[in-house]
Amino acid sequence: MRQRLNRESLALLEPDLPSSLAASDIAVWRKLTQGSARAYLSEYPQAQKLLRDAEDLAEAGHADLLGEVALRKGTLAYLRGDATAAESSYRKALQMARAENDSFLEAASLGSLGLTATRQEHYDESIDWNRAALRVSQAAGAEDSVSYILGNMAWSYFELGDYERSLQLYQQAERASEKTGSVGAQIDWRIDIGIANYYLRDYAAAEGESQKALEMARKLDQKLAITRCLNNLSYVAMQKGRLDQAEIYNNEALEVSRVTGNRFDELSSTLIAGLIESGRRHDQEAERLLKKVIGDPAAVTSLRWEAESRLGRVYADAGSPWKAEQEFRRSIGTIEAARSFVRHEEFRMSFLSSAIEFYDDYIDFLAARGRNTEALQVAELGRARTLLDGLGVSPAKFTLPLAGFRPQAVAQRLDAVILSYWLGREHSYLWVIPPSGQMAMITLPPENEITPIVQAYRQALVGPRDVLETGNADGRRLYQLLIGSAKGAIEKAGRVVVIPDGALYELNFETLLAPSPRLHYWLEDVTVTNASSLLLLAAAPGRERRVPSEKLLLIGDPISPAEDYPPLPQAKQEIERIGRQFDATKRTVLSGAQATPAAYLESHPDRYSLIHFVAHGIASRTSPLDSAIVLSNPGGSFKLYARDIIQQPIHADLVTVSSCFGAGTRIYAGEGLAGLSWAFLRAGANNVVGALWEVSDLSTPQLMDDFYGEIRQGRAPAIALRGAKLKLLHSNSVYKKPFYWAPFQLYAGL
């Protein structure tokens, strides 16, 4: 059974038991195992009868096994697609496990409830179930359960759009199942590793893993696994333009799913068939198949929103724009409704990763028809949603058309040109929003052309050579792509607000190389502020300020809490230089042993207009809310986590995180870089300064001293930060390289 050799298992159990064991616990286990094998072979009526026999035997003399019966009845219901019945049986099994103090059954029941919650699209609830299951199974040494729980948790993260976390958990599950010899589980997790790789756009890895899993599944006649492998291979083939090969895979998958009666897999194959027909421009057949998925009550939400968006593209290609728009809006409505059921902030952050491409479809449709403002509204609908939700921006603002959407009024209030970017699969776009005159929409190359240039330039910026001295080609190319077409509008303002997208979140636009009158950094021409969305900027004027001006909370230069976080030699100097800028009555300094997470949280940070940290920073890629500022308290809790920061409301005009990677390292679709800067914006800061990469302990004290000196002279944070950077840039020291001044960026919030 563990190796999924179900027919071999049934053959071993076929002989009748001797009469002396006919009413024993062995008889119950025999029926349970036979029933499970039949269930995994999709022979559901036989499985149901065998499990009923097991239940009768257990009730007659082995009540301690009724929990095992309930567990397997739940699995049968799950495999048949009846999630409600499965949940009921699993809850019954959990209740009995706890009554019998059976940790192994408890772990299996908790994990199974997590699996069912995922099938019911209650993804954050599923993760809660699985975390509980993991604790119990690890404590009990239930290694086989650990594998399934990790895999099921990975599925929930996948559905929430966190593909990186999902892939890591699937790989852990695959290794755990290999250790326990559970071949069936290995097949499942290998399939899912392939699917996660597909969504991470590693199509070669997706194809390789799916082919290996398919070979294993065919040997064991695992029909459900075969269908899933074929579905993934169909998607990979479509991405590579091999529609005929995709059709071969999909026809087999459709046939197998109909044999097993698995409605979920049959609908997946029907959707794929519709996509293939759409790719061939067989519009009527594509329409029929996609409508079949949309209209089926058994279709899960993600299948439905994909079918709706793809049907919109079919109608657009067929010259029916009114019908197309209906479907695009319906798709986005389905996505928005699904997102509203995600409770946990951490999971809401990643949700749009699984759906952002369908916003992209609608934007392309509107852009092709010159409907520039409406296209910008759709882009805005997918930006900074978790941040906006957390800051209390009304949900009523998130329906099309966006109420009171006046981007030029925002540009006028800021007296700045707003550059709003969208990186798409087929086209990217730049909206240039000046304080006066007409908004312009400019078409840019697709994301897969822009992203590699950004990544290469980012590497050059932190490298040993000065990109200005070498005339770096990527820096010049990015200027032409991202700024050149908007140059006329920008020259009149001098202030720019950048709303990035995709890889652009990791790019400091100030470092782009402007060509004339001589090659120079764009920093010399403009003052740049970064923002998450127009809606966030538009909401800013309504925020009430309740803190005295220039009241400073300065915290840092902690005692090293562990070997991994050695003392920062210049931290004391940075604190002293900044502190001297402020009168003693207007500053609170927490340094050394006083600089603890608890001290920050208990210092009433909501009373300060300026908050500054000088410490090590940790950016967690897999779980951005676990990013942290490393403070004092050796032997205790010394990390001020992002998840704790967002729980403490603040009203600061400026928070500065003078540490490495303060801006974070993980980009979420629509949400941007998530880390410490994001957390302080979420807590209510008006502006946050954070670093894109590792910062220098040598140059930073000087930069920050100049920064606060500019602020003390009454300059706004964006202008003050630019002034401090220009002093380094124009110095005759090594600090003129962008490695030293460019990591720090200003992010605007409320």
ABEGO torsion letter per residue (X at the ends): XAAGBAAAAAAAAABBBBAAAAABAAAAAAAAAAAAAAAAAGBAAAAAAAAAAAAAAAAAABAAAAAAAAAAAAAAAAAAGBAAAAAAAAAAAAAAAAAAGBAAAAAAAAAAAAAAAAAAGBAAAAAAAAAAAAAAAAAAGBAAAAAAAAAAAAAAAAAAGBAAAAAAAAAAAAAAAAAAGBAAAAAAAAAAAAAAAAAAGBAAAAAAAAAAAAAAAAAAGBAAAAAAAAAAAAAAAAAAGBAAAAAAAAAAAAAAAAAAGBAAAAAAAAAAAAAAAAAAGBAAAAAAAAAAAAABAABBAAAAAAAAAAAAAAAAAAGBAAAAAAAAAAAAAAAAAAAAABABAAAAAAAAAAAAAAAAAAAAAAAAAGBAAAAAAAAAAABGAAAAAAAGBBAAAABOBBBGBBAAAAAAAAGBBBBBBBBBAABBBBBBBBABEBBBBBBBBBAAAAAAAAAAAAAAAABABBAAAAGBAAAAAAAAAAAAAAAAAAAAAGBBBBBBBEAAAABBAAABBBAOABBBBAAAABBBBBBABAAAAAAAAABBBABBBGBBBBBEGBBBABAABBBBAAAAAAAAAAAAABBAAABBBBBEAABBAAAAAAAGAAABABBBBBBBBBBBAABAAABBBBBBGBGBBABBBAAAAAABBBABABBBBBBBGAAEABBBBGAEBBBAAAAAAAAGBABBBBBABBBBAAAAAAAAAAAAAAAAAGBBAAAAAAAAAAAAAABABAAABAAAAAABBBBBBX
